Amino acid sequence: MAIVVGIPSTNPGGLDAPFGTHFGHCDLYTVINVEDGDIKEIRTLPNVSHQEGGCLAPVQHLADNGVKILIAGGMGMRPLMGFNQVGIDVYYSGGVPTVGEAVQAFLAGELQAFNTNQTCGNCEN
């Protein structure tokens, strides 16, 4: 089974990049194509400005680029609802330090689904 995983990242992106803790304010996204549990392709996707559609602009940007799974450390309620609406499943990163560790934790089944208790109360992340 092939899936596309998006992970908020710090420049320059890639598996060794530091994990971007708030999805909407990250430098970019590392997008990883996974097939049968193996990483097949790694690319980066620039973040988009919140002025171009508010906090839902990054949600649509990821959906338009084929992302089906997002691993995040923090976000507001509106983006979480937006991901649910566009069919992207969101998982809580649990404080992993790098993109590579985040994707490995996901592939090992160690990450929990992101829930409303983990959203930021007053942020637009």
N, C-alpha and C positions, 0 to 999 in steps of 0.2 A: 504494500500500500504506500503510495506517495503522498506526502504532505509538505506544505510550505510553512515554515516557522519564522515569525518575525520577532526580533529581540532588540529593544532600545539599547543603543550603544554610544560609547564615547569615541571620538575620532581616534584612529582611522577606521574603526569597525573591524570585523573579522572575529575569529574564535578567541584570540588573545586579548581582545579589547575589553576594557572595563565595562561592566554592565551599566546602562543608563537607568538610574533609579526611578525617574518619573517619565513615563512614556512620551507625553506630549512635549517635553522640554529637552529631549535627548538631542545629541548632535546629528545622529542618523540612526538607521535601523540596519542591523545585519540580518539578511534574509537567507535562510538555509533550506535547501531542498533535501528532504529526507525520504529515502525509499527503503522499505523493509528494514528499518532501524539503522540504516547506514547513511551518513552524510554524503550526498552526491554533488552538491554545488553550494558555494558560498558567494554571496554578492552583497553589496551595500546599496541602500536606498536613502536618499536625502530626506530629512524631515521637511515638512511644509509649515509655512507660517500660520499661526492661529488667526491672523487677520483675514486670511483667505477662506473663511468658513467657520471661524470659531474653533472650539475644541473638538468638533467633529471632523474637521478637515483632515487631520492625520488618520482618523479611523477610515475614512473613505479612500484616502491615498493607499493605505495598506491593503484594503479590500480590492482596489483597482489593480494592485500588483500581485494578486493571487494568494495573499497570506490567509491561512486558515486557522493558525494557532499563533497566539501572542503570549509571550512570557513577560510579565511586568512586575515591577516592585511597588508601583504606586500610580494611581490615576483617580480622577474625580468620578462621580456617579454618572454624569452625562456621557463621557466616553465609554464607560463600561456598558451602559445601556445601548450605545451606538454599536459597539462590537457585537452585542447580542442580536441586534437588528440586522446586521449585515452577514451574520453567520460565522463570525470569528470567535473561536473558543479562547478564553483568557485564563492563563495559569499564573499563580503567585510565585514569584521567584524565590522567596524565602531567604533573601539576603546573599545570594551567590555573588562572588566578586567579578567573574568574567562571563562573557558570552558563551565560551566553550563549556564552562561548568554548568551554565543554565541549560543549554541544549542537552548535555549529558544527563543532568538530573531529570529533565523531561522524558528523555528516551528510556530512562531507568524506572519511570513511573513514580518518581519521588516528589513531584510537584502537585499541589492541590489546586482545584479550580479557584479562580479569584472570586471572592464574594463581596457583598456590599459592606461588610464590616471592615474590609481592608481599603475602602475608598477614602480619599482625602475629603474632609468635611468642607473646607473652604477653598479648595484649589481647583484649577481647571486643567489638571494634568491629563 
